[in-house]
Amino acid sequence: MIRVELPAHLRTLAHVGGEVRLEIVGPVTQRSILDALESRYPMLRGTIRDHDSLQRRPFLRFFACAEDFSNESPDAPLPLEIASGAEPFLIIGAIAGG
Amino acid sequence: MTKVRVLVGTRKGAFILSADGKRENWQVSGPHFAGWEIYHLKGSPADPNRIYASQSSGWFGQIMQRSDDGGKTWFQPGTPPGEPAAPPNVPKGESNKFAYDTSAETGKPLTSHQWYDGTQHPWEFKRVWHLEPSFTDPDTVYAGVEDAALFKSTNGAENWHELAGLRGHGTGPQWQPGAGGMCLHTIILDRKNPNRIYIAISAAGAFRSDDAGSTWKPINQGLISQFIPDPNAEVGHCVHHVAMHPSRPDTLFMQKHWDVMRSDNAGDRWHEVSGNLPTDFGFAIDVHAHEPETIYVAPITSDSLHFVHEGKLRIFRSRSGGNEWEPLTKGLPQSDCYVNILRDAMAVDSLDSCGIYFGTSGGQVYASSSAGDSWFPIVRDLPAVLSVEVQTLP
């Protein structure tokens, strides 16, 4: 089971209180996590990545195991700790806005 | 007993202010969508319990919200809360998606517009500025968006399609963003003629459709904008807002960047009615609910000083359709006031004694239950107000 931590505003939109847990079949990548997340919580479509291009929204970052994966390929495998559920995949609102 | 419901969009959430017909005692509900920018909320004339809201954020983009119980509860259309994974072949999460139409069937509207440096720039969706529900069908609603385009939903905002004839009519490549972005901020429907729609864009101008949004023509003759190379150009004018009285759909009033303008032939020709205003820069303009020649503006000092003139918060009223204006000051601060009033932040109710409402960048929402003769604050300390709409309820 994959664990995903969402920013507070997205937890409100998705009507969840804490971590989200997702079942993923196949390789665990940014893309497979976001696909599963948006399938389970369709109200989040467009809030993390663009509806059509699937590009990450500029002010969001992806972290795993204390590393920034935001600019890595969306199809690159994530660390085993993410795939095993030992560590959460973090979606974080960048510190921006003044 | 008659009631009013004031829908307030702010930089940090939405608020709903309610009172009975006396408009003396107010209940405040909110913040709804706390922390999000709420550019606009508007109720359906066909079903007052149906309210649409545009919720957006620089981080998370555009969210559409809908209430079917007068603003008590909200949901994203087509994606009810708690619903499990989307069933196969049933699109979900489409209510937030505003995809520009580039199909051959609709004429492949050009996909670039003029950028600040004069080069062409691709159309990029940013947010919904204005929502305009249909007079007759609660499920039909129009959305004006940045970068400028007009979208329509016929299923209660579950999904949207662009009325692509607007961007495709020919002048699109000459449109350019104003300081606030290239936004379609004004949508006016004609209660008598469902085929007629007016819209306005900063900084392109005003446009009219007489076939329910399929085809469009610019209606900017008579507008003069000193800052563009051809001051009489067909497009390129920074129209800030347009207002119309429902009984006179051919008469329009416009607050342009500078100049208050009037047209009596559905926008085919405009003339200036700024008259004795202390400054004719501004954003908001509206028409009295029962007197089609009584109009209201909120003069702002200048395009470089976006606050009220001389530190005095004054709404100006003309009872002659323009040119002759009187300041309305009773109950409003007349010294050390430096707030702005944005284009969608003024509205009127339709009670017998017409109520006027406006919100400020300082977070105040002022009301008058006497057509502007005197004012009182409903709330003083909201986040900066982006929009104000009013529902008059039975």
HADDOCK unambig.tbl for C-alpha pairs under 7 A between the chains (distance, minus, plus):
assign (segid A and resid 15 and name CA) (segid B and resid 81 and name CA) 6.84 0.50 0.50
assign (segid A and resid 39 and name CA) (segid B and resid 85 and name CA) 5.53 0.50 0.50
assign (segid A and resid 39 and name CA) (segid B and resid 86 and name CA) 6.11 0.50 0.50
assign (segid A and resid 40 and name CA) (segid B and resid 84 and name CA) 6.20 0.50 0.50
assign (segid A and resid 40 and name CA) (segid B and resid 85 and name CA) 4.32 0.50 0.50
assign (segid A and resid 40 and name CA) (segid B and resid 86 and name CA) 6.94 0.50 0.50
assign (segid A and resid 41 and name CA) (segid B and resid 85 and name CA) 6.67 0.50 0.50
assign (segid A and resid 42 and name CA) (segid B and resid 79 and name CA) 6.92 0.50 0.50
assign (segid A and resid 42 and name CA) (segid B and resid 92 and name CA) 5.69 0.50 0.50
assign (segid A and resid 42 and name CA) (segid B and resid 93 and name CA) 4.70 0.50 0.50
assign (segid A and resid 43 and name CA) (segid B and resid 76 and name CA) 6.96 0.50 0.50
assign (segid A and resid 43 and name CA) (segid B and resid 79 and name CA) 6.11 0.50 0.50
assign (segid A and resid 43 and name CA) (segid B and resid 93 and name CA) 4.83 0.50 0.50
assign (segid A and resid 45 and name CA) (segid B and resid 93 and name CA) 5.64 0.50 0.50
assign (segid A and resid 46 and name CA) (segid B and resid 61 and name CA) 7.00 0.50 0.50
assign (segid A and resid 46 and name CA) (segid B and resid 96 and name CA) 6.94 0.50 0.50
assign (segid A and resid 47 and name CA) (segid B and resid 60 and name CA) 4.36 0.50 0.50
assign (segid A and resid 47 and name CA) (segid B and resid 61 and name CA) 5.60 0.50 0.50
assign (segid A and resid 48 and name CA) (segid B and resid 60 and name CA) 6.24 0.50 0.50
assign (segid A and resid 51 and name CA) (segid B and resid 97 and name CA) 6.74 0.50 0.50
assign (segid A and resid 59 and name CA) (segid B and resid 59 and name CA) 5.11 0.50 0.50
assign (segid A and resid 60 and name CA) (segid B and resid 59 and name CA) 6.52 0.50 0.50
assign (segid A and resid 93 and name CA) (segid B and resid 59 and name CA) 6.62 0.50 0.50
